[in-house]
Structures are given as structure tokens and as C-alpha cells.
Amino acid sequence: MASLCQQPVTRVQRIARARDSKTRRSCYHLATGFSSALLAMTLGLTAQAVSAQNAGGGDQGGDQIVTVQAGSAESAVTLGGTVVAYKEVTLTAQIPGRVDMIAGTEGDKFKKGDILVGIDDAQLLAKRREVQSQIAVAQAQIANAQVQYNREIWSPEDRSLSRSGGMGMPNMFDQMFTQPFTQSFMPGNVGGNRWVDERANLYSRGTQLSQAQSQLAAAQSQLQQIDAQLRDTRSFAPFDGVIVKKMVEQGDTVQPGQPLVEYADLTYLQVEVDVPVSIMAGLRKGMLVPVKIDVGNVRADARVAQIFPTADPVRHTVTVKFDLPVGVPGGPGMYAEVMLPEESESMQNVPVIPDTAIVWRGSLPAVYVAGKDNRKELRLIRVGDYVSGHDVAVLSGLQVGERIYAMPPSGSSREWGQRSE
């Protein structure tokens, strides 16, 4: 093909060849491939030269060399636990009714005070208007009774006028002579005592006023009860968080106590573990322990946040909660492993290295030891338990004070691979 593209051609052959697009593309790809091969060869020679220079004592990668430190490795027990939210509530229905509003679905975020679930309140609103009308009637009755009571105080009504038959001469004669004479000589005649009649009328007006006030208080109490029921038709977010689970849908009929949604704050996560009583002596509130989250085998240090005061009488375990660092991947319900120390057994001055320095050759752990002139020496080791979130104890293969590469050399981590757990 190269000779075909380079040999002399006539004008007719040139025209025919120009029409043959396949031939032109072949020539182009041949030239491009030749140039790419030259470039790759040049880069390969350059890389080999750089690698030879580094193997001969170059300083590249020297920042990744660390000295093996001594530490105390205690015998640890790995316990499985569950990731839980720091704050989580289950909102339930407080009144019977039909669900007419759900603010969102699982994973939606809300602020404190936002409405999450609403129940139909049309019947309660109608009852509230009825009670408001009763309040208005009671207020009018109070006003009328108050006026009648005040009039009875300042201008008592003379009942004798109605009994005597008006303002004629017999009535006047009775008021001027008969009634005073009767009250003077017959003081026990209560029916003719005007003072007693006035007191009775005043008491009657006061009773009417008290009854009107009692009716108003009863109506206002009903209004407060209805307002409380109206507030119960709405479920509000108690804090900033997300909906974890929905138990109802719009249109469902609910009863008091029925769960509506599970709501949680996922900013802070915890691991809840049932710890056997036999190893509780090694736990203290505030201490850090290694934990592994079942999301990409993420390891971190968790803090003992809460130790329950009583043990389970059947399983003889104590519930302990561990605070996870902020930003750790995962969520409530996921599996986690916590490594708790046993105080009965411990090893002092054990080599401790970062877990990033371990290279797995299948199931065999190894590290690269920095020799003279920083030459790399692959050495098999035997690893123990984690002593912190990212540091692991070495049982054999390394000595305290030796220098190792804390990170795999650039471009080789994928080739070495990581241990599959």
C-alpha cells in the first residue's frame, strides 16, 4: 500500500485515484498509524529512562516513605451492628380522617415546621363555624343580662304597680296608706315588703347574667377543642431532615395512632450494637474504636456515644451507640462492624502501619520496604487487627523502625489490587 501511494502516476491515473475514496482513506490511516506508532515508541523509551533513573536512586516518591512505628495492639472482637440516625421519629395520625396531602416522598428534605402530611378538615371547619355562632349568641345574652342587672341596681322595678292595677286613686291610696300601715303592724308579711322584692329581682338578673357567661365559656371551650383537632390534622416536621419511609398515600383513610411517615435527620449517623456483657469492661464513653461500614468497606473511627444502663435479660447484651464521623457514606439500616478491645489480652510494641501500604497478592498481604537508595523490596507480612480507623497491626514480617512505602507507586495500585472482603 505504501508503494501504491508513493509511485509516480499519470494524469488519468491521478483522476481515477482521486475518485476512489477508499484508497484515499487507506493512505490517510496508514500515515496516521505510522505517526502514532512513532509517538508511542518515543513515550515508551522516555518512560523506561525515567523508571531506570528512579530505580537508580531518584528522589521521586520519597514523600510516600514512612517509618514503621510501635503501638499497642489489643485483642479485638468484631461485632456486627446497624447504622441508625441520630434523630428519628414516626409521625402518627391523631384524629380519624382521609389523607388529602403528602408533602413528598422518601429522600425529600424539609425544614423544621414544614407540613409533611395533612388530613381532611372540612367537617371540623363546619363545626367550628357553628361554635362561633354560639359564641356570638352567648355574648349578646351577656350584654342584655348586664343591662338588666344594672337597671335593677339603679332603678328597681316596682312590682306593686302591676299588682295594684295602675295609677288610679285606689292604687295611690293603697301605696300611701295601706302598704305602709301593713308593713308597720305586720312586718312578717313578706309579700308586701318592697325591699325584699327588689333584692329578689336583682338576684334574678344576676343569675341570668351568670348563665349567659357560662354559656359563653362553654362555647369558647368547644372552640379551643376544635382548634386543637385542626392542628392535629397537620403533621409538622419536628426538625430539619428527610422522609425515610411513607406508610400512607393520598386518599387513604386513617385512624388515631396509625403511622404516617418515618422522619429522620441524616446529618449525623450512629452505629447501634448489642455488646456482650463479658467485654463491656473495656468500653468507656468517649473512647474511639475502629468501625467498618458496609459501603465500599469504608473504615473510620467511631466514638462511644451512649451506653444503655441495663442489659437484655435473655441475650445478656448491652446496647451501645457509636457516633460516626460526619460525611461517612451510608444510611440507616445498613450493616456495620465495630472492633471492640478485650482488656484481658494485649501486645506491646507491635509494628503499626497505615492500611494503604498493604498490597494484596491474592490473599497474601505484603508491603514495599524502602531499601538502600530507596529501592523497593516486596515483603510478605502477617497483619492483625485494626488499632484505629486506618492503622493496622503487623504480627510478623516487619520490624519497628523500618521504612516502607505508605502508598503504592503511581500507576500500579490497580495492578496490585486490593483485598476483597
LUMMISE-740053 format. One record per atom (N, C-alpha, C, CB): residue in one letter; x, y, z. Coordinates in steps of 0.1 Angstrom, whole numbers, plus 5000, padded with zeros to 4 digits. Each point is the difference from the previous one (the first is absolute). Glycine has a CB too. Example, Ala and Ser with C-alpha at 12.3 -4.5 7.8 and 13.67 -1.06 7.14 Angstrom:
<recs>
a513249435078a499150125000a500950125000a498149885012s501550234981s500950115000s499250115008s501249944978
</recs>
This chain:
<recs>
m500849885000m499250125000m500950125000m498249885012a502950124995a500950125001a500650024986a500649955023s499749954969s500550024986s498950054991s501749825004l497150144999l498950054991l499850155003l498949785001c501350275011c499850145003c501250094995c498649935020q502650014978q501150084998q500549994985q500749975024q498949934968q500549994986q499550114991q500249755004p500550294985p499650104991p498749954993p502450094997v496750015000v498849964993v499850114989v498949895021t500350064969t499650104989t498850075004t500949854984r498750255007r498850085003r498849925001r501150194989v498749715002v498849925000v500049925013v500049994975q501149955029q500049925012q499850095012q501649844989r498950285011r499750095011r498550035002r502350104997i497149924992i498550035000i499349885005i500250164981a500149725014a499349885005a500349975014a500249914977r501050125027r500349975014r499350105009r502249914994a497750225002a499350105008a498549965002a501550174991r497949764999r498649965001r499949885010r499650084976d501549855026d499949885009d500250055014d500949844981s498050185026s500150055014s500649905009s498050144996k501849735001k500549905009k501550005000k498049864996t502650164992t501550014999t500550125008t499949884978r499450235021r500550125007r499949985015r499250144981r499749805024r499949975014r501149915005r497550034999s502849874993s501149905004s501350075001s498849824989c501550275002c501350085001c500050085012c500250004975y498650065028y500050095012y500249925013y498550164988h500849735013h500149925013h501449945001h497649954999l503050024989l501449955001l501050105005l499449854981a500450275014a500950115005a499850035015a500050104977t498749905027t499650035014t500649895009t497950134993g501949755003g500549885008g501450005002g498149874993f502650174996f501550005001f500450115009f500249924977s499250205023s500450115009s499749965015s499550174982s499349765020s499749965014s501049895005s497650054996a502849864995a501049905005a501350075004a498949834985l501550275007l501350075004l499850075013l500550034976l498350045026l499850075013l500049905012l498750174987a500649725011a500049905011a501449945003a497649944994m503150044996m501449955002m500850105007m499949874979t500050265018t500750105007t499750015014t500150134979l498549875024l499650015014l500549885008l498050134993g501949755001g500549885007g501450015004g498349874987l502650185003l501450015003l500250105012l500649944976t498650175023t500150105011t499749955013t499550184984a499349745017a499649945013a501049905005a497750034993q502949894998q501049915005q501350075005q499249844983a501150285011a501150075005a499750065014a500750064977v498149995025v499650065013v500049895011v498650184988s500849705008s500049895010s501449965004s497849924990a503150075000a501449965003a500650105009a500249894978q499550245020q500650115008q499549985015q500250154980n498549835021n499449985014n500649885007n497950124992a502249775000a500649885007a501450025004a498549864986g502250235007g501450025004g500250105011g500549954977g498450095030g500250085012g499450144998g502049885005g497050134986g499350134999g499250035012g499949974976d499750165026d499250045012d498550004997d502050145007q497649824982q498550004997q499349905009q500450074976g498549975030g499349915009g500650005014g499349864981g501750215022g500650005014g499050055010g502250044990d496850055007d499050055009d499149895005d500150224989q499849675004q499149895004q500749905009q498850034978i502449995025i500849905009i499750045015i501849964982v497849955026v499850025014v500749905008v497750104995t502649935017t500749915010t498949925008t502050165001v498349725000v499049915008v500150045015v500349814983q498650225022q499950045014q499649895009q499550234993a500849785020a499549905010a498750045006a502449945004g496849964998g498750035006g499649885009g499450154981s499449875026s499549905008s498849944993s500850115021a499249764976a498949944993a499349905010a501250024978e497550025025e499349915009e499249904992e499850195017s499949704989s499149904994s498650064998s501449815010a498150194978a498750074997a499049904997a501250204992v497549835010v498949924997v499250084990v499949885022t499850064967t499250074989t498549975002t502049994984l497250115018l498549985002l499350084989l500349985024g498649964971g499250064990g498950095006g500449804985g499450315008g499050095005g499250064988g501450055020t497850054983t499150064990t500250155001t498349815001v501850254987v500150155000v498650065002v501949994984v498050105025v498750075004v500250154999v499349805015a499650274984a500150145000a500150055014a498750014979y501950115023y500250065013y498650045006y502350084994k496849974997k498750045004k499049944990k500850225011e498249714993e499049944991e498749995008e501849874988v497150175005v498749995006v499049944990v500550205014t498549744992t498949954991t498750085003t501049775001l498650304989l498850095001l498749914999l501350214991t497849815018t498849925000t498850094999t501149825013a497750124982a498850084999a499450025014a499649904977q499950225026q499450045013q498550004999q502050135005i497449884983i498650004999i499649914988i499850235010p499049724990p499649924988p499750094988p499149825015g501150134973g499750084988g500749954988g499750205015r500249884974r500649964988r501250084997r497749934991v503450015004v501250074997v499850074987v501449835012d498750314989d499950084988d501250064995d497750045007m503549955000m501250064996m501249935006m498950224998i502149744994i501349965004i501150084993i499149765004a501750305004a501050104995a501049954990a499750125021g500749754981g501049954991g500149855001g501350215002t499849744993t500349855001t501349985007t498749964978e501749915022e501249965007e501250084994e499049775005g501850295004g501250074996g499850154999g500749804988d498150255012d499850144999d500350075013d498249964983k502550165016k500450075012k499050115003k502449954994f497550075019f499150105005f500750085012f498049864993k501450265010k500550085011k499149985012k500950174984k499549875027k499249995012k498850084999k502049965014g496849984989g498750084999g499349984987g501050165015d499649774975d499349984987d498949895002d502150064987i496849955006i499049915000i500349874992i498350195003l501749705003l500349874994l498849934995l502049985014v497050004994v498749934997v498950085005v501149785001g497850234991g498850075003g498849914999g501050214992i498049805017i498849925001i498850104997i501049835016d498050124977d498950084996d499350065013d499649864979d500250285020d499550075012d498750074997d502350025008a497049944981a498750074997a499049995010a500549964976q499349935030q499049985011q500350085012q499549774991l501750235013l500450085011l499850154998l501749825006l498650234982l499850144997l498550045001l502149994985a497049925010a498650025001a499650015015a499649894978k500950025030k499650005014k500650125007k500049755000r501150304996r500650125006r499150124997r502349904997r497250114991r499150114997r498750005008r500950004977e498649885026e498849985008e500350055014e499349814987v501950165019v500350045013v500250155001v501149775004q499550294985q500150145000q498750075001q502149974987s496949985006s498650065001s499549995014s499649944976q500749955031q499549985014q500750105009q499649764996i501650275001i500850105008i499450144998i502149874998a497550164990a499450134997a498650015007a501150014978v498149895023v498750005007v500350025015v498949854982a502050085023a500350015014a500550145004a500649755001q500250314991q500550135002q498850105000q502249954990a496850035001a498950095000a499149985013a500049994974q499949895030q499249975012q500750075012q499249794991i502150205010i500850075011i499750155000i501849814998a498350254990a499850144999a498650045005a501650014981n497449915015n498650035004n499849985015n499249934978a501449965028a499949975014a500750115008a499849764995q501350295000q500850105007q499250135001q502149904992v497250144997v499150125000v498949995010v500650044976q498749845024q498949985009q500550005015q498849864982y502350085020y500650005014y500350145004y500949774996n499750314996n500450145004n498750095002n502149984987r496949995004r498750085002r499449965014r499650014975e500549875028e499449955013e500750065012e499349794989i502050245009i500750075011i499750145001i501849844997w498250244992w499850145001w498550044999w502250034989s496949905005s498650034999s499249875002s500550194984p499349775029p499349885003p498550014994p501449965021e498249934974e498749994995e499049985011e500949904978d498050185023d499049995010d498949904996d500450245007r499649644999r499149904997r498650035005r501949845001s498050245009s498650035005s499150074991s501150025022l499650064968l499150074990l499349904992l501650184999s499049714997s499449914991s498949925008s502149984986r498150005027r499149925008r498850095004r501849865009s498350274993s498950085004s499250054989s501350075018g499249934970g499150034989g500250144994g498449855010g502750224992g500350124993g500150125009g498849914981m500950215014m500250125007m498850075004m502050034987g496949905015g498750065004g500050045015g498849874982m500150185022m499950045014m500149895010m498650194992p500749695005p500249895009p501549965002p497749924993n503050084996n501449965000n500850105008n499849894978m500050245020m500750105008m499749995015m500050154979f498749835024f499649995014f500649885006f497850114995d502449784997d500649885005d501550025003d498349864987q502450215004q501450035002q500250095012q500449964975m498850145026m500250105011m499549965013m499850174983f499249745018f499549975013f500049855004f498650214998t500949714992t499849865003t501349935002t497950004988q503150015002q501249935001q500950055012q499949974975p500350165027p500850035012p499349955013p500950204988f497849815013f499349965012f500249855002f498350184998t501749744991t500149865001t501549965003t498249974983q502850105011q501449975004q500350045014q500650044976s498750065029s500350045014s499449915010s500050234993f498849725005f499349925010f500249854997f498450185004m502049784984m500149864996m501449994993m497549974997p503650035010p501349994994p500349874994p500850175016g498549734988g500249864994g499449984987g500149925023n499250184972n499349994987n501150034989n497750065010v502949834986v501150024990v499550044987v501349835012g497650124984g499450034987g499950154998g498849785000g501050295010g499950154999g501250075002g497749985007n503549964995n501250075003n500750034987n500349885022r499850254976r500550054987r501549974999r498350184999w502449835013w501549985000w500349854996w500350185018v498949734987v500249864997v499849984985v499349935023d499650134971d499849984986d501150064992d497650025004e503050095000e501150064992e501349905001e499150235005r501149725006r501149915002r499849874991r500550095023a498349864977a499749884992a500250034985a498449925018n501150204978n500250034986n501450024996n497850115001l503049955008l501450024997l500849864999l499950235012y499749684997y500649875000y499649924987y500050005025s498850024970s499649934988s500750064988s497849975010r502550164990r500750064988r501549955001r498550205000g502049795012g501449955001g500149854996g500450165018t498649764985t500049864995t500049994985t498849935021q500450154973q499950004985q501450044994q497650065001l503150045005l501350044996l501049895001l499450235006s500649705005s500949885003s499749894990s500250065024q498649914973q499749904990q500550034986q498049945014a501850194982a500550044987a501649995000a498050154997q502649885014q501549995000q500449865000q500150215012s499249704994s500449865000s499849944986s499349985024q499650064969q499849954986q501250054991q497550005004l502950124998l501150064992l501349925003l499050225000a501349755013a501249925003a499949864994a500250135022a498649814978a499949864994a500250014985a498449935018a501150174976a500250014985a501550034997a497750084998q503050005010q501450024998q500849885002q499750245007s499949685003s500849875002s499849914988s499650035025q499249964970q499849924988q500850054988q497749955008l502550184991l500850064989l501449965002l498450194998q502149825014q501449965002q500349854997q500150185018q498949744985q500149864998q500149974984q498849955022i500350124971i500049994986i501350054994i497550024999d503050095006d501350054995d501249905002d499250235004a500749705008a501049905002a499949884991a500050075024q498849894972q499849904991q500450044986q498149925013l501750214984l500550054986l501550005000l498050144998r502749895013r501549995000r500449854998r500150215014d499149704991d500449864999d499849954986d499449975024t499950104967t499849964986t501350024992t497650055002r503450025004r501250024993r501249955008r499050214990s501849715003s501249955007s501250084995s499149775001f501650305009f501150094997f501349935002f498550205006a502549854987a501449955001a500650055014a500349994975p500149925034p500550055013p501450054999p498649835011f502150144978f501450054998f500349994986f500749935023d500550124973d500449994986d500449864997d500950245000g498649704989g500349864997g499349964987g500249965024v499749914974v499549944988v498949905004v502250044987i496949935003i499149895002i500749874997i498050154993v502049765017v500749874998v499049904994v501550055020k497249954984k499149904996k498650065000k501549815008k497750164982k498650045000k499149875002k500550194984m498649835025m499149885003m498550024995m501449965020v498350164975v498750034994v500250084987v498950015023e500049994970e499950084987e498850095001e501149814987q499050295004q498850094999q498749934997q501650194993g497449845015g498749934998g499849895010g500150054977d500949905031d499849905010d499250055012d502249894992t497050035014t499350035012t500849955012t497749994988v502550095021v500949975012v499250015012v502150074988q498449865023q499450005013q501150065010q498449804994p501250255017p500950055010p501149895004p498250165009g503049884991g501149915003g500649934988g499049975022q500450044966q500649934989q501250084995q497749924993p503550015004p501250064995p499850064986p501349845013l499250284986l499950074987l501450004992l498250155010v502849914996v501350004994v501149995011v499150154981e502049805015e501250005008e500950114996e499949755004y500650335005y500750124997y501350005008y497950134995a503249914999a501349995007a501050114995a499749755002d501250285007d501150094997d501249914997d499150195015l501349814972l501249924995l501350085000l498449874986t501650245020t501350085001t501049925009t498850224996y500749735015y500849925009y499549865000y500550215014l500549694985l499649865000l500749935012l499750004975q499749895029q500549925011q500049864997q499250175016v501649754990v499949854999v499549945013v501950004983e497149935017e499449945012e500449855000e498050165000v502649805011v500649875001v499549945014v502050064985d497749815015d499749935012d501349935005d497649964993v503050095017v501349965005v499949905011v501050224993p499649665006p500049915011p500550065013p500349814984v499150155027v500350055013v501549975004v497649985007s502949914988s501449965003s501150094995s499149774999i500650314991i501050104995i499650145003i500649844982m498450195026m499650135003m501050085008m497649924999a503250005009a501050075008a501050084993a499749825016g500650154971g500950084992g499550124993g501149794997l497650245005l499450114993l499850125010l498849844984r501550285011r499950125007r499350104991r502049955015k497150134990k499450104992k501050114996k497949965013g502150064974g500950094994g501249944993g499350165017m501049714985m501249944994m499749974985m500649905023l500550094970l499949974985l500349864997l500750234996v498549714995v500249864996v499950004985v499049915022p501749994972p499949994985p498649944996p502549974999v497050084990v498849954995v500149994984v498750115020k500649804975k500049984985k498550004996k502249865000i497650234990i498650024994i499949914988i499850245009d499149694989d499849914989d499650084988d499349825015v501450294982v499950074988v501450034994v497850115008g502649804983g501450024995g501149975011g499150164984n500549765026n500949975011n500750125006n500449784989v498850325013v500650135006v500349985015v498750144983r502549905021r500449985014r500250145006r501149794995a498550225017a500150135007a500149975015a498750124982d501549995026d500049995015d498650055005d502550035001a496949895007a498750035006a500150035014a498849864983r500550235022r500150045015r498849945007r501150214994v499249735018v498949955009v499250115005v501549815007a497250204988a499150115003a499149975012a500250074976q499349815024q499049965011q500149865003q498550184992i501549795021i500049865005i498749995008i502649985001f496549934995f498849985007f500249955014f498849964978p500450085032p500349965014p499649865003p499750235006t499449704987t499649875003t500349904989t498250095014a501949784989a500449904990a498749924997a502349995009d497749954979d498949914996d500049875009d500150104976p498849875031p500149895009p500049864993p498850145016v500949864971v500049884992v501449974993v497550024997r502950084996r501349994992r501250055008r498750034980h501150035031h501150055009h500950094992h499949795014t499550314979t500850104992t499550145005t500349844980v500650255017v499750145003v500150084987v500949985023t498150104975t499950084988t500950125001t497749934996v503250094994v501050115000v499950074986v501549885016k498550254985k499950084987k501450084998k497550035003f502949964985f501350074996f499850114990f501249785005d499350334997d499950114991d501049994988d499350155019l500249864969l500849994988l500450144996l498849794993p502450225001p500450134995p499050064990p502449945004v497550194995v499150064990v500649984986v499350185017g499849784974g500449984986g500349864997g500850225000v499149695010v500249864997v498949944991v501249975022p499149964967p498949964991p499149895007p501450054980g497449945016g499149905006g498750075005g502049865006g497150065000g498850055005g499449915010g499650134979p499349905027p499349925010p499749864994p499150205011g501149704997g499749864996g501149934994g497850084996m503349985001m501249934994m500849935010m500150174982y500749735014y500849925009y501350065003y498949804991a501650195021a501350055004a500649915010a499250234996e502149775004e500849915009e500850095009e500149814984v499950175029v500750075010v501049915007v498150165003m503249884998m501049925006m500350055014m501049954978l498649975032l500150045014l501149935007l497650055000p503250025008p501249945006p499649915012p501450194993e499449715009e499949915012e501250035009e498849824987e500950235025e501150045009e500849885005e498750205007s500949684992s500749895005s501349974993s497849915007e502250124980e501249974992e500450124992e499349764998s502050275002s500650114993s501449974996s498450165012m502149904978m501449994995m500650144999m499449794987q501750235019q500750125001q501150014989q499550025024n500850104971n501150024990n499849924988n501550055019v497349954976v499749934987v500150104989v498549845012p502150124977p500150094988p498650044995p502249904994v497650225004v498750064995v500350084987v499050005024i500249964966i500250074987i498650044995i502149864995p497950244996p498750044993p499549894991p500750245002d498049744997d499549904992d500250024985d498349965018t502050174978t500250034986t501449944995t498650215003a502249755006a501349954996a500049854997a501150175014i497849774989i499949854998i499649974986i499349975024v501449944970v499849954986v499649865001v501750164990w497249815004w499449865001w500449924987w498150085015r502649824987r500349904989r499149885002r502450084998g496449944996g499049905003g499550015014g501049854983s499350055026s499650015014s501250035009s498149844995l503050194999l501250025008l500350155001l500949774993p499250285019p500450155001p501550024999p498050035014a502450084981a501450034998a500150155000a500549804987v500750255015v500450145000v501250024992v498950045022y501450084973y501250044994y500950075010y498850024977v502349915026v501050065009v501050084992v499749815016a500650314990a501050094993a501449965005a498350194999g502549754992g501449965003g501050114998g499449774994k501850195003k501050104997k499750074987k501749875011d498550264989d499750094988d498549994997d502349974991n496950005019n498550004998n499649894990n499950245006r500949654993r499649894991r498849935007r502449984990k496749985002k498749935005k500349855001k498650184990e501049775022e500149865003e498649955004e502550025006l496949894986l498749955004l500249895011l499150054976r500249975035r500149905011r498649965005r502350115006l497649764996l498749955005l500050025015l499949834982i498950205023i499850035015i498749935004i501250224998r498749785015r498849945006r499350115008r501049775001v497850274996v499350115006v499149955011v500150134978g499749965032g499149985011g498750084998g502049945015d497550114997d498850085000d500450154998d498849835015y500150244982y500250154999y500150065014y498750004978v502250095023v500250075013v499350145000v502249875004s497550174984s499250134998s499349994987s501750135013g497849984982g499249994988g500849974988g498650165010h502749874989h500849984988h501349935003h498950194990d501449785023d501349935004d499749865004d501050225007v499949694988v499949865003v501249955006v498449974981a501549935028a501249945006a500649894992a499050055022v502349944978v500749894992v500649905010v500650174982l499049715017l500449895009l501449954996l497649945004s502750064984s501349944996s500450064986s499749795014g501650214983g500450054987g500750145000g498249864990l501550225020l500550135001l500650035014l498450084982q502550015019q500650045012q499750155002q501849824999v498150225014v499950145003v501250074996v498549955019g501450164974g501150084995g500249994985g501049985022e498649914972e500149984985e499250104993e500549765003r500050274984r499350104992r499249924989r501850185005i497049874993i499149944990i499350114992i499649795015y499950174974y499350094991y498550005005y501649964980a497950165024a498750015006a498949994989a501050145018m499449894970m499049994989m500749924989m498950225006p500349704986p500649934989p500650104990p498349815003p502750154990p500650084989p498950054990p502249895003s498050224992s499050064991s499849914988s500650235007g498149744990g499649924988g500149855002g500950184987s499349775026s500149865002s499049955010s502450024995s496850075011s499049955010s499049914994s500450215013r499149824975r499049914994r500649874996r498850204991e502549805005e500649874997e500249915012e501150124981w499349945030w500149925012w498749965006w502150125005g496949974994g498749965005g499950025015g499749844981q499050165024q499750015014q499449875005q499750254998r500449735014r499449885006r498550004999r502049985015s497449924980s498649994999s499449945012s500149984975e499150105032e499549965013e498549984998e501850115014
</recs>
